[in-house]
């Protein structure tokens, strides 16, 4: 899938997160930066996704209160994180391999 393609989804956003996203959009608008709600939400989600991939357990522990809103943090840390890191390492390997293959042509 190309980066310009989109998938339409319906999401439910907690009121406090909605306020933060709208505040980010408003701040950008005040500075004449084109950032709509969808772009702001995707930006924050992608930044969070990348943080998850590069964070250390002690970094994640600092945000236990946020984790606990959605899942059992201890269980997640002991199971999903290893799989997530391995998946990201595989993604990075595939990207590097594709760049290498396209450069050797």
MMTF fields as JSON, N, C-alpha, C and O atoms, coordinates in Angstrom:
{
  "mmtfVersion": "1.0.0",
  "mmtfProducer": "UNKNOWN",
  "numBonds": 419,
  "numAtoms": 420,
  "numGroups": 105,
  "numChains": 1,
  "numModels": 1,
  "chainsPerModel": [1],
  "groupsPerChain": [105],
  "chainIdList": ["A"],
  "bondAtomList": [4, 2, 8, 6, 12, 10, 16, 14, 20, 18, 24, 22, 28, 26, 32, 30, 36, 34, 40, 38, 44, 42, 48, 46, 52, 50, 56, 54, 60, 58, 64, 62, 68, 66, 72, 70, 76, 74, 80, 78, 84, 82, 88, 86, 92, 90, 96, 94, 100, 98, 104, 102, 108, 106, 112, 110, 116, 114, 120, 118, 124, 122, 128, 126, 132, 130, 136, 134, 140, 138, 144, 142, 148, 146, 152, 150, 156, 154, 160, 158, 164, 162, 168, 166, 172, 170, 176, 174, 180, 178, 184, 182, 188, 186, 192, 190, 196, 194, 200, 198, 204, 202, 208, 206, 212, 210, 216, 214, 220, 218, 224, 222, 228, 226, 232, 230, 236, 234, 240, 238, 244, 242, 248, 246, 252, 250, 256, 254, 260, 258, 264, 262, 268, 266, 272, 270, 276, 274, 280, 278, 284, 282, 288, 286, 292, 290, 296, 294, 300, 298, 304, 302, 308, 306, 312, 310, 316, 314, 320, 318, 324, 322, 328, 326, 332, 330, 336, 334, 340, 338, 344, 342, 348, 346, 352, 350, 356, 354, 360, 358, 364, 362, 368, 366, 372, 370, 376, 374, 380, 378, 384, 382, 388, 386, 392, 390, 396, 394, 400, 398, 404, 402, 408, 406, 412, 410, 416, 414],
  "bondOrderList": [1, 1, 1, 1, 1, 1, 1, 1, 1, 1, 1, 1, 1, 1, 1, 1, 1, 1, 1, 1, 1, 1, 1, 1, 1, 1, 1, 1, 1, 1, 1, 1, 1, 1, 1, 1, 1, 1, 1, 1, 1, 1, 1, 1, 1, 1, 1, 1, 1, 1, 1, 1, 1, 1, 1, 1, 1, 1, 1, 1, 1, 1, 1, 1, 1, 1, 1, 1, 1, 1, 1, 1, 1, 1, 1, 1, 1, 1, 1, 1, 1, 1, 1, 1, 1, 1, 1, 1, 1, 1, 1, 1, 1, 1, 1, 1, 1, 1, 1, 1, 1, 1, 1, 1],
  "groupList": [{"groupName": "UNK", "atomNameList": ["N", "CA", "C", "O"], "elementList": ["N", "C", "C", "O"], "formalChargeList": [0, 0, 0, 0], "bondAtomList": [1, 0, 2, 1, 3, 2], "bondOrderList": [1, 1, 2], "singleLetterCode": "X", "chemCompType": "L-PEPTIDE LINKING"}],
  "groupTypeList": [0, 0, 0, 0, 0, 0, 0, 0, 0, 0, 0, 0, 0, 0, 0, 0, 0, 0, 0, 0, 0, 0, 0, 0, 0, 0, 0, 0, 0, 0, 0, 0, 0, 0, 0, 0, 0, 0, 0, 0, 0, 0, 0, 0, 0, 0, 0, 0, 0, 0, 0, 0, 0, 0, 0, 0, 0, 0, 0, 0, 0, 0, 0, 0, 0, 0, 0, 0, 0, 0, 0, 0, 0, 0, 0, 0, 0, 0, 0, 0, 0, 0, 0, 0, 0, 0, 0, 0, 0, 0, 0, 0, 0, 0, 0, 0, 0, 0, 0, 0, 0, 0, 0, 0, 0],
  "groupIdList": [1, 2, 3, 4, 5, 6, 7, 8, 9, 10, 11, 12, 13, 14, 15, 16, 17, 18, 19, 20, 21, 22, 23, 24, 25, 26, 27, 28, 29, 30, 31, 32, 33, 34, 35, 36, 37, 38, 39, 40, 41, 42, 43, 44, 45, 46, 47, 48, 49, 50, 51, 52, 53, 54, 55, 56, 57, 58, 59, 60, 61, 62, 63, 64, 65, 66, 67, 68, 69, 70, 71, 72, 73, 74, 75, 76, 77, 78, 79, 80, 81, 82, 83, 84, 85, 86, 87, 88, 89, 90, 91, 92, 93, 94, 95, 96, 97, 98, 99, 100, 101, 102, 103, 104, 105],
  "secStructList": [7, 7, 6, 6, 7, 7, 7, 7, 7, 7, 7, 7, 7, 7, 2, 2, 2, 2, 2, 2, 2, 2, 2, 2, 2, 2, 2, 2, 2, 2, 6, 6, 7, 7, 7, 7, 2, 2, 2, 2, 2, 2, 2, 2, 2, 2, 2, 2, 2, 2, 2, 2, 2, 2, 7, 7, 2, 2, 2, 2, 2, 6, 6, 2, 2, 2, 2, 6, 6, 6, 1, 7, 2, 2, 2, 2, 2, 2, 2, 2, 2, 2, 2, 2, 2, 2, 2, 2, 2, 2, 2, 2, 2, 2, 2, 2, 2, 2, 2, 2, 2, 2, 2, 6, 7],
  "xCoordList": [0.84, 0.0, 0.885, 1.838, 0.581, 1.333, 0.965, -0.139, 1.896, 1.665, 0.515, -0.11, 0.223, -0.849, -2.227, -3.241, -2.27, -3.551, -4.058, -3.271, -5.363, -5.937, -6.952, -7.541, -7.137, -8.159, -9.1, -8.661, -10.354, -11.338, -11.735, -12.107, -11.659, -12.041, -12.87, -12.763, -13.671, -14.415, -13.797, -13.65, -13.435, -12.823, -13.594, -14.216, -13.533, -14.094, -12.916, -12.013, -12.932, -11.829, -12.328, -13.397, -11.528, -11.875, -11.934, -11.174, -12.813, -12.95, -11.641, -11.379, -10.816, -9.573, -8.596, -7.878, -8.558, -7.695, -8.233, -7.465, -9.538, -10.167, -9.794, -9.485, -9.819, -9.463, -8.012, -7.704, -7.128, -5.706, -5.492, -4.711, -6.183, -6.047, -6.577, -5.93, -7.754, -8.324, -7.443, -7.32, -6.829, -5.906, -4.686, -4.213, -4.175, -3.045, -3.435, -2.672, -4.617, -5.108, -5.256, -4.857, -5.819, -6.012, -4.671, -4.529, -3.698, -2.376, -1.736, -1.146, -1.857, -1.303, -2.006, -1.358, -3.322, -4.101, -3.687, -3.577, -3.457, -3.026, -1.722, -1.46, -0.915, 0.361, 0.3, 1.329, -0.923, -1.194, -0.565, -0.069, -0.602, -0.14, -1.376, -2.277, -1.415, -2.561, -2.497, -1.8, -3.218, -3.271, -4.72, -5.23, -5.379, -6.756, -6.777, -5.731, -7.963, -8.121, -7.519, -6.795, -7.819, -7.329, -5.805, -5.167, -5.222, -3.762, -3.153, -2.145, -3.756, -3.226, -3.299, -2.342, -4.424, -4.571, -3.577, -2.967, -3.412, -2.447, -1.017, -0.206, -0.704, 0.62, 0.923, 1.98, -0.013, 0.195, 0.271, 1.066, -0.546, -0.513, 0.814, 1.391, 1.299, 2.56, 3.726, 4.628, 3.717, 4.778, 4.766, 5.816, 3.564, 3.445, 3.89, 4.537, 3.545, 3.956, 5.469, 6.046, 6.103, 7.563, 8.202, 9.266, 7.569, 8.1, 8.062, 9.004, 6.966, 6.831, 7.952, 8.483, 8.31, 9.34, 10.735, 11.604, 10.965, 12.318, 12.479, 13.591, 11.403, 11.465, 12.045, 12.044, 12.527, 13.029, 11.947, 11.068, 11.996, 10.972, 10.842, 9.734, 11.967, 11.851, 11.153, 10.499, 11.29, 10.57, 9.064, 8.258, 8.707, 7.288, 6.677, 5.521, 7.435, 6.947, 6.511, 5.572, 7.183, 6.843, 5.419, 4.816, 4.884, 3.534, 2.553, 1.562, 2.836, 1.972, 0.514, -0.391, 0.276, -1.097, -1.839, -3.042, -1.147, -1.777, -2.025, -3.109, -1.021, -1.177, -2.371, -3.169, -2.479, -3.506, -4.925, -5.878, -5.087, -6.416, -6.911, -8.117, -5.983, -6.334, -6.058, -6.727, -5.068, -4.699, -3.904, -3.548, -3.634, -2.806, -1.355, -0.822, -0.722, 0.629, 1.635, 2.411, 1.633, 2.586, 2.48, 3.49, 1.27, 1.05, 1.534, 2.187, 1.215, 1.632, 3.158, 3.724, 3.805, 5.263, 5.941, 6.963, 5.374, 5.988, 5.679, 6.28, 4.759, 4.395, 4.474, 5.277, 3.673, 3.54, 4.814, 5.17, 5.506, 6.651, 7.734, 8.303, 8.035, 9.047, 8.626, 9.434, 7.368, 6.864, 6.911, 7.286, 6.528, 6.495, 7.901, 8.08, 8.881, 10.258, 10.776, 11.413, 10.51, 10.939, 10.288, 10.942, 9.004, 8.308, 8.944, 9.142, 9.27, 9.899, 11.279, 11.649, 12.05, 13.356, 13.201, 14.011, 12.172, 11.916, 11.53, 12.001, 10.671, 10.286, 11.516, 11.671, 12.39, 13.598, 14.51, 15.095, 14.637, 15.45, 14.892, 15.644, 13.548, 12.922, 13.166, 13.461, 13.05, 13.299, 14.745, 15.004, 15.684, 17.099, 17.387, 18.125, 16.809, 17.0, 16.431, 17.063, 15.258, 14.638, 15.498, 15.678, 16.037, 16.914, 18.184, 18.65, 18.72, 19.942, 19.67, 20.467, 18.536, 18.191, 17.959, 18.367, 17.308, 17.038, 18.309, 18.417, 19.259, 20.523, 21.467, 22.361, 21.287, 22.193, 21.705, 22.341, 20.613, 20.066, 20.625, 20.274],
  "yCoordList": [-1.174, 0.0, 1.238, 1.317, 2.201, 3.446, 4.329, 4.237, 5.183, 6.082, 7.041, 7.532, 7.319, 8.258, 7.612, 8.31, 6.29, 5.604, 5.698, 5.761, 5.706, 5.776, 4.667, 4.165, 4.302, 3.342, 4.083, 4.68, 4.052, 4.756, 3.884, 2.725, 4.435, 3.736, 4.68, 5.903, 4.095, 4.86, 4.55, 3.383, 5.575, 5.36, 6.127, 7.154, 5.604, 6.293, 6.826, 6.076, 8.12, 8.781, 9.288, 9.891, 9.031, 9.536, 11.059, 11.683, 11.671, 13.13, 13.879, 14.899, 13.398, 14.116, 14.044, 15.008, 12.918, 12.801, 13.66, 14.303, 13.668, 14.516, 15.979, 16.695, 16.416, 17.797, 18.079, 19.129, 17.145, 17.338, 17.413, 18.238, 16.552, 16.577, 17.899, 18.531, 18.321, 19.586, 20.772, 21.72, 20.732, 21.797, 21.853, 22.938, 20.688, 20.644, 21.241, 22.008, 20.888, 21.423, 22.941, 23.664, 23.426, 24.863, 25.598, 26.672, 25.029, 25.655, 25.739, 26.758, 24.67, 24.684, 25.729, 26.464, 25.802, 26.767, 28.2, 29.042, 28.474, 29.83, 30.228, 31.411, 29.24, 29.509, 29.221, 29.071, 29.147, 28.926, 27.634, 27.575, 26.616, 25.282, 24.431, 24.366, 23.787, 22.983, 21.621, 20.716, 21.487, 20.232, 20.0, 20.666, 19.049, 18.762, 17.674, 17.147, 17.346, 16.4, 15.035, 14.449, 14.539, 13.223, 13.209, 12.276, 14.245, 14.313, 14.374, 13.719, 15.155, 15.285, 13.95, 13.557, 13.255, 11.967, 10.947, 10.195, 10.918, 10.014, 10.364, 9.469, 11.647, 12.078, 11.57, 10.989, 11.793, 11.348, 9.823, 9.283, 9.139, 7.672, 7.152, 6.224, 7.743, 7.273, 7.587, 6.765, 8.758, 9.085, 8.1, 7.646, 7.774, 6.804, 5.423, 4.712, 5.042, 3.735, 3.646, 2.64, 4.675, 4.648, 4.713, 4.132, 5.41, 5.452, 4.056, 3.629, 3.355, 2.012, 1.115, 0.292, 1.273, 0.435, 0.746, -0.125, 1.96, 2.359, 2.547, 2.782, 2.449, 2.704, 1.508, 0.374, 1.805, 0.781, 0.496, 1.331, -0.657, -0.967, 0.126, 0.427, 0.719, 1.759, 3.016, 3.729, 3.293, 4.417, 4.147, 5.016, 2.912, 2.549, 2.524, 2.907, 2.082, 2.013, 3.391, 3.494, 4.433, 5.803, 6.173, 7.057, 5.509, 5.805, 4.687, 4.49, 3.96, 2.847, 3.293, 2.54, 4.496, 4.974, 5.042, 4.787, 5.377, 5.411, 3.989, 3.682, 3.117, 1.73, 1.078, 0.388, 1.307, 0.637, 1.046, 0.351, 2.16, 2.55, 1.557, 1.412, 0.875, 0.048, -1.44, -2.271, -1.788, -3.198, -3.43, -2.489, -4.68, -5.047, -4.846, -5.611, -3.81, -3.436, -4.564, -4.862, -5.19, -6.253, -7.39, -7.875, -7.807, -8.887, -8.469, -9.248, -7.246, -6.727, -6.703, -7.162, -6.168, -6.03, -7.391, -7.531, -8.394, -9.718, -10.572, -11.632, -10.131, -10.971, -10.225, -10.58, -9.229, -8.561, -7.822, -7.823, -7.192, -6.364, -7.134, -6.61, -8.344, -9.129, -9.374, -9.238, -9.732, -9.96, -8.672, -8.684, -7.56, -6.26, -5.858, -5.412, -6.012, -5.651, -6.547, -6.06, -7.833, -8.742, -8.388, -8.442, -8.023, -7.633, -6.38, -6.301, -5.394, -4.173, -4.468, -3.9, -5.339, -5.704, -6.355, -6.115, -7.176, -7.813, -6.766, -6.821, -5.809, -4.731, -3.96, -3.682, -3.616, -2.864, -3.684, -3.136, -4.974, -5.837, -5.864, -5.771, -5.993, -6.017, -4.708, -4.729, -3.576, -2.278, -2.167, -1.737, -2.552, -2.49, -3.407, -3.035, -4.591, -5.546, -4.989, -5.116, -4.381, -3.803, -2.665, -2.545, -1.818, -0.731, -1.304, -0.812, -2.332, -2.959, -3.569, -3.41, -4.264, -4.901, -3.863, -4.069, -2.752, -1.733, -0.961, -0.445, -0.88, -0.206, -1.03, -0.484, -2.343, -3.216, -3.455, -4.189, -2.858, -3.031, -2.02, -2.019],
  "zCoordList": [0.0, 0.0, 0.0, 0.775, -0.859, -0.91, 0.271, 0.807, 0.671, 1.804, 1.535, 2.475, 0.256, -0.071, -0.033, -0.007, -0.03, 0.07, 1.498, 2.443, 1.649, 2.986, 3.172, 2.215, 4.419, 4.798, 5.726, 6.709, 5.433, 6.234, 7.411, 7.228, 8.62, 9.841, 10.694, 10.596, 11.502, 12.489, 13.839, 14.2, 14.584, 15.893, 16.954, 16.685, 18.149, 19.305, 20.106, 20.476, 20.367, 21.049, 22.395, 22.492, 23.44, 24.769, 24.738, 23.997, 25.519, 25.507, 25.785, 25.147, 26.717, 27.007, 25.842, 25.581, 25.139, 23.966, 22.825, 22.108, 22.663, 21.652, 21.879, 20.927, 23.11, 23.435, 23.064, 22.501, 23.376, 23.053, 21.544, 21.069, 20.785, 19.327, 18.784, 17.949, 19.254, 18.792, 19.173, 18.398, 20.352, 20.764, 19.845, 19.507, 19.44, 18.519, 17.166, 16.579, 16.676, 15.405, 15.509, 14.595, 16.602, 16.791, 16.843, 16.258, 17.536, 17.625, 16.24, 15.882, 15.47, 14.116, 13.267, 12.522, 13.372, 12.604, 12.937, 12.045, 14.22, 14.618, 13.937, 13.722, 13.602, 12.939, 11.441, 10.782, 10.915, 9.486, 8.956, 7.83, 9.792, 9.393, 9.137, 9.973, 7.99, 7.602, 8.298, 7.841, 9.388, 10.132, 10.547, 11.448, 9.881, 10.262, 11.341, 11.72, 11.824, 12.93, 12.586, 13.391, 11.398, 10.988, 10.92, 11.406, 10.316, 10.243, 11.64, 11.907, 12.53, 13.896, 14.632, 15.3, 14.514, 15.18, 14.621, 15.381, 13.292, 12.676, 13.088, 13.328, 13.172, 13.6, 15.004, 15.25, 15.918, 17.297, 17.388, 18.158, 16.61, 16.626, 16.09, 16.655, 15.005, 14.445, 15.371, 15.533, 15.974, 16.93, 18.089, 18.545, 18.561, 19.641, 19.223, 19.991, 18.008, 17.504, 17.465, 17.877, 16.979, 16.89, 18.267, 18.483, 19.198, 20.56, 21.166, 21.834, 20.926, 21.466, 20.959, 21.706, 19.698, 19.098, 19.618, 19.601, 20.075, 20.469, 21.975, 22.448, 22.724, 24.158, 24.915, 24.436, 26.089, 27.0, 28.041, 28.252, 28.689, 29.702, 30.768, 31.212, 31.179, 32.21, 31.676, 32.437, 30.362, 29.76, 29.758, 30.088, 29.375, 29.329, 30.723, 30.899, 31.705, 33.087, 33.594, 34.382, 33.148, 33.575, 33.179, 33.787, 32.175, 31.688, 32.019, 31.316, 33.091, 33.507, 33.638, 33.279, 34.142, 34.314, 32.983, 32.936, 31.917, 30.588, 30.102, 29.607, 30.241, 29.814, 30.503, 29.87, 31.803, 32.601, 32.204, 32.554, 31.482, 30.982, 29.935, 29.736, 29.267, 28.125, 28.303, 27.689, 29.148, 29.253, 30.525, 31.235, 30.797, 31.938, 31.516, 30.713, 32.066, 31.646, 31.842, 30.934, 33.005, 33.278, 32.279, 31.768, 32.006, 31.037, 29.653, 28.958, 29.257, 27.956, 27.842, 26.85, 28.859, 28.846, 28.75, 28.078, 29.42, 29.449, 28.22, 28.044, 27.375, 26.243, 24.909, 24.047, 24.745, 23.445, 23.041, 21.863, 23.988, 23.632, 22.895, 21.937, 23.301, 22.587, 21.141, 20.223, 20.945, 19.588, 18.776, 17.604, 19.402, 18.722, 18.264, 17.13, 19.13, 18.795, 17.67, 16.736, 17.75, 16.686, 15.357, 14.316, 15.378, 14.157, 13.574, 12.362, 14.416, 13.917, 13.354, 12.327, 13.992, 13.459, 12.09, 11.194, 11.922, 10.631, 9.585, 8.45, 9.964, 9.04, 8.577, 7.388, 9.524, 9.187, 8.271, 7.336, 8.524, 7.678, 6.261, 5.29, 6.143, 4.818, 4.077, 2.882, 4.755, 4.114, 3.647, 2.523, 4.499, 4.139, 2.949, 2.037, 2.964, 1.872, 0.572, -0.477, 0.619, -0.578, -1.122, -2.334, -0.215, -0.663, -1.308, -2.336, -0.695, -1.204, -2.594, -3.519, -2.718, -3.992, -5.088, -6.231, -4.749, -5.753, -6.121, -7.234, -5.203, -5.482, -6.316, -6.961, -6.316, -7.07, -8.499, -9.256, -8.859, -10.211, -11.158, -12.338]
}
